[in-house]
Amino acid sequence: MRRNTTLALSAFLALSVAATATVGHAQSRGRGGQEQGQGGDDEQAGKKKKRDEEWNQPKAPLPQLRNAGPCPYVKVLYDASRFIEFKDGKESPSATGFTGEVQGISSGCAYKSDDPINLRVEILFQLGRGPQAAGSEHTYRYWVAVTERNQAVIAKEYFDLPITFPAGQDRVFATETLNTITIPRADAKVSGGNFEVLVGFDVTPEMAAFNREGKRFRVNAGQTAQAGTATKQ
């Protein structure tokens, strides 16, 4: 399932139209081969002149890069990278309800001069339904935050991700596309490297602790026949 989501991170950040990915192609040309034979001075001079004219002729400029600097660093917060419900707080596959995990993130940005940074982020989720999950529908909640690099959060926004599990299936994938996140810059000296974009599930303190300790089941949540305690990886 793929879904486009708009993002408005408080008054500090603004939402613009969806960014279009651009690809720049650099062209190169190699020599066809070395000259053969000695010839006279005039012949050699003529070949050299022709060769110089060929290799020193003006070339069309490559497409100008749109970015004045690096893009913001986009990553998943480890403590909130997975969502795992446990019935009665028991950490075992047989007690598992709904689960979720951020499988991957891709992003791209564009800015120049002292313009704001326009950032587009795509998030891939894997979502699960364990034996203790109630029903076939669940709404997951996740958040996206913009921070100054290794410093305080500038803005944070929460999103709902409603999922319906088809009959007989306990795993689905969903892709969320956050169209352009616009990050203002004080001046042209402020690059995208000054910012981070963090993504994570809205988890309970118990879920965060479970993730932080690196615990993970070696079997699928729905396979109760191999029930066991979570192990650290």
Secondary structure as a PSIPRED ss2 file (coil, helix, strand):
# PSIPRED VFORMAT (PSIPRED V4.0)

   1 M C   1.000  0.000  0.000
   2 R E   0.000  0.000  1.000
   3 R E   0.000  0.000  1.000
   4 N E   0.000  0.000  1.000
   5 T E   0.000  0.000  1.000
   6 T C   1.000  0.000  0.000
   7 L C   1.000  0.000  0.000
   8 A C   1.000  0.000  0.000
   9 L C   1.000  0.000  0.000
  10 S C   1.000  0.000  0.000
  11 A C   1.000  0.000  0.000
  12 F C   1.000  0.000  0.000
  13 L C   1.000  0.000  0.000
  14 A E   0.000  0.000  1.000
  15 L E   0.000  0.000  1.000
  16 S C   1.000  0.000  0.000
  17 V C   1.000  0.000  0.000
  18 A C   1.000  0.000  0.000
  19 A C   1.000  0.000  0.000
  20 T C   1.000  0.000  0.000
  21 A C   1.000  0.000  0.000
  22 T C   1.000  0.000  0.000
  23 V C   1.000  0.000  0.000
  24 G C   1.000  0.000  0.000
  25 H C   1.000  0.000  0.000
  26 A C   1.000  0.000  0.000
  27 Q C   1.000  0.000  0.000
  28 S C   1.000  0.000  0.000
  29 R C   1.000  0.000  0.000
  30 G C   1.000  0.000  0.000
  31 R C   1.000  0.000  0.000
  32 G C   1.000  0.000  0.000
  33 G C   1.000  0.000  0.000
  34 Q C   1.000  0.000  0.000
  35 E C   1.000  0.000  0.000
  36 Q C   1.000  0.000  0.000
  37 G C   1.000  0.000  0.000
  38 Q C   1.000  0.000  0.000
  39 G C   1.000  0.000  0.000
  40 G C   1.000  0.000  0.000
  41 D H   0.000  1.000  0.000
  42 D H   0.000  1.000  0.000
  43 E H   0.000  1.000  0.000
  44 Q H   0.000  1.000  0.000
  45 A H   0.000  1.000  0.000
  46 G H   0.000  1.000  0.000
  47 K H   0.000  1.000  0.000
  48 K H   0.000  1.000  0.000
  49 K H   0.000  1.000  0.000
  50 K H   0.000  1.000  0.000
  51 R H   0.000  1.000  0.000
  52 D H   0.000  1.000  0.000
  53 E H   0.000  1.000  0.000
  54 E H   0.000  1.000  0.000
  55 W H   0.000  1.000  0.000
  56 N C   1.000  0.000  0.000
  57 Q C   1.000  0.000  0.000
  58 P C   1.000  0.000  0.000
  59 K C   1.000  0.000  0.000
  60 A C   1.000  0.000  0.000
  61 P C   1.000  0.000  0.000
  62 L C   1.000  0.000  0.000
  63 P C   1.000  0.000  0.000
  64 Q C   1.000  0.000  0.000
  65 L C   1.000  0.000  0.000
  66 R C   1.000  0.000  0.000
  67 N C   1.000  0.000  0.000
  68 A C   1.000  0.000  0.000
  69 G C   1.000  0.000  0.000
  70 P C   1.000  0.000  0.000
  71 C C   1.000  0.000  0.000
  72 P C   1.000  0.000  0.000
  73 Y E   0.000  0.000  1.000
  74 V E   0.000  0.000  1.000
  75 K E   0.000  0.000  1.000
  76 V E   0.000  0.000  1.000
  77 L C   1.000  0.000  0.000
  78 Y H   0.000  1.000  0.000
  79 D H   0.000  1.000  0.000
  80 A H   0.000  1.000  0.000
  81 S C   1.000  0.000  0.000
  82 R E   0.000  0.000  1.000
  83 F E   0.000  0.000  1.000
  84 I E   0.000  0.000  1.000
  85 E E   0.000  0.000  1.000
  86 F E   0.000  0.000  1.000
  87 K H   0.000  1.000  0.000
  88 D H   0.000  1.000  0.000
  89 G H   0.000  1.000  0.000
  90 K C   1.000  0.000  0.000
  91 E C   1.000  0.000  0.000
  92 S C   1.000  0.000  0.000
  93 P H   0.000  1.000  0.000
  94 S H   0.000  1.000  0.000
  95 A H   0.000  1.000  0.000
  96 T E   0.000  0.000  1.000
  97 G E   0.000  0.000  1.000
  98 F E   0.000  0.000  1.000
  99 T E   0.000  0.000  1.000
 100 G E   0.000  0.000  1.000
 101 E E   0.000  0.000  1.000
 102 V E   0.000  0.000  1.000
 103 Q E   0.000  0.000  1.000
 104 G E   0.000  0.000  1.000
 105 I E   0.000  0.000  1.000
 106 S E   0.000  0.000  1.000
 107 S E   0.000  0.000  1.000
 108 G E   0.000  0.000  1.000
 109 C E   0.000  0.000  1.000
 110 A E   0.000  0.000  1.000
 111 Y C   1.000  0.000  0.000
 112 K C   1.000  0.000  0.000
 113 S C   1.000  0.000  0.000
 114 D C   1.000  0.000  0.000
 115 D C   1.000  0.000  0.000
 116 P C   1.000  0.000  0.000
 117 I E   0.000  0.000  1.000
 118 N E   0.000  0.000  1.000
 119 L E   0.000  0.000  1.000
 120 R E   0.000  0.000  1.000
 121 V E   0.000  0.000  1.000
 122 E E   0.000  0.000  1.000
 123 I E   0.000  0.000  1.000
 124 L E   0.000  0.000  1.000
 125 F E   0.000  0.000  1.000
 126 Q E   0.000  0.000  1.000
 127 L E   0.000  0.000  1.000
 128 G E   0.000  0.000  1.000
 129 R E   0.000  0.000  1.000
 130 G C   1.000  0.000  0.000
 131 P C   1.000  0.000  0.000
 132 Q C   1.000  0.000  0.000
 133 A C   1.000  0.000  0.000
 134 A C   1.000  0.000  0.000
 135 G C   1.000  0.000  0.000
 136 S C   1.000  0.000  0.000
 137 E E   0.000  0.000  1.000
 138 H E   0.000  0.000  1.000
 139 T E   0.000  0.000  1.000
 140 Y E   0.000  0.000  1.000
 141 R E   0.000  0.000  1.000
 142 Y E   0.000  0.000  1.000
 143 W E   0.000  0.000  1.000
 144 V E   0.000  0.000  1.000
 145 A E   0.000  0.000  1.000
 146 V E   0.000  0.000  1.000
 147 T E   0.000  0.000  1.000
 148 E E   0.000  0.000  1.000
 149 R C   1.000  0.000  0.000
 150 N C   1.000  0.000  0.000
 151 Q C   1.000  0.000  0.000
 152 A C   1.000  0.000  0.000
 153 V E   0.000  0.000  1.000
 154 I E   0.000  0.000  1.000
 155 A E   0.000  0.000  1.000
 156 K E   0.000  0.000  1.000
 157 E E   0.000  0.000  1.000
 158 Y E   0.000  0.000  1.000
 159 F E   0.000  0.000  1.000
 160 D E   0.000  0.000  1.000
 161 L E   0.000  0.000  1.000
 162 P E   0.000  0.000  1.000
 163 I E   0.000  0.000  1.000
 164 T E   0.000  0.000  1.000
 165 F C   1.000  0.000  0.000
 166 P C   1.000  0.000  0.000
 167 A C   1.000  0.000  0.000
 168 G C   1.000  0.000  0.000
 169 Q C   1.000  0.000  0.000
 170 D C   1.000  0.000  0.000
 171 R E   0.000  0.000  1.000
 172 V E   0.000  0.000  1.000
 173 F E   0.000  0.000  1.000
 174 A E   0.000  0.000  1.000
 175 T E   0.000  0.000  1.000
 176 E E   0.000  0.000  1.000
 177 T E   0.000  0.000  1.000
 178 L E   0.000  0.000  1.000
 179 N E   0.000  0.000  1.000
 180 T E   0.000  0.000  1.000
 181 I E   0.000  0.000  1.000
 182 T E   0.000  0.000  1.000
 183 I E   0.000  0.000  1.000
 184 P C   1.000  0.000  0.000
 185 R C   1.000  0.000  0.000
 186 A C   1.000  0.000  0.000
 187 D C   1.000  0.000  0.000
 188 A C   1.000  0.000  0.000
 189 K C   1.000  0.000  0.000
 190 V C   1.000  0.000  0.000
 191 S C   1.000  0.000  0.000
 192 G H   0.000  1.000  0.000
 193 G H   0.000  1.000  0.000
 194 N H   0.000  1.000  0.000
 195 F E   0.000  0.000  1.000
 196 E E   0.000  0.000  1.000
 197 V E   0.000  0.000  1.000
 198 L E   0.000  0.000  1.000
 199 V E   0.000  0.000  1.000
 200 G E   0.000  0.000  1.000
 201 F E   0.000  0.000  1.000
 202 D C   1.000  0.000  0.000
 203 V C   1.000  0.000  0.000
 204 T C   1.000  0.000  0.000
 205 P H   0.000  1.000  0.000
 206 E H   0.000  1.000  0.000
 207 M H   0.000  1.000  0.000
 208 A H   0.000  1.000  0.000
 209 A H   0.000  1.000  0.000
 210 F H   0.000  1.000  0.000
 211 N H   0.000  1.000  0.000
 212 R H   0.000  1.000  0.000
 213 E C   1.000  0.000  0.000
 214 G C   1.000  0.000  0.000
 215 K E   0.000  0.000  1.000
 216 R E   0.000  0.000  1.000
 217 F C   1.000  0.000  0.000
 218 R C   1.000  0.000  0.000
 219 V C   1.000  0.000  0.000
 220 N C   1.000  0.000  0.000
 221 A C   1.000  0.000  0.000
 222 G C   1.000  0.000  0.000
 223 Q C   1.000  0.000  0.000
 224 T H   0.000  1.000  0.000
 225 A H   0.000  1.000  0.000
 226 Q H   0.000  1.000  0.000
 227 A C   1.000  0.000  0.000
 228 G C   1.000  0.000  0.000
 229 T C   1.000  0.000  0.000
 230 A C   1.000  0.000  0.000
 231 T E   0.000  0.000  1.000
 232 K E   0.000  0.000  1.000
 233 Q C   1.000  0.000  0.000
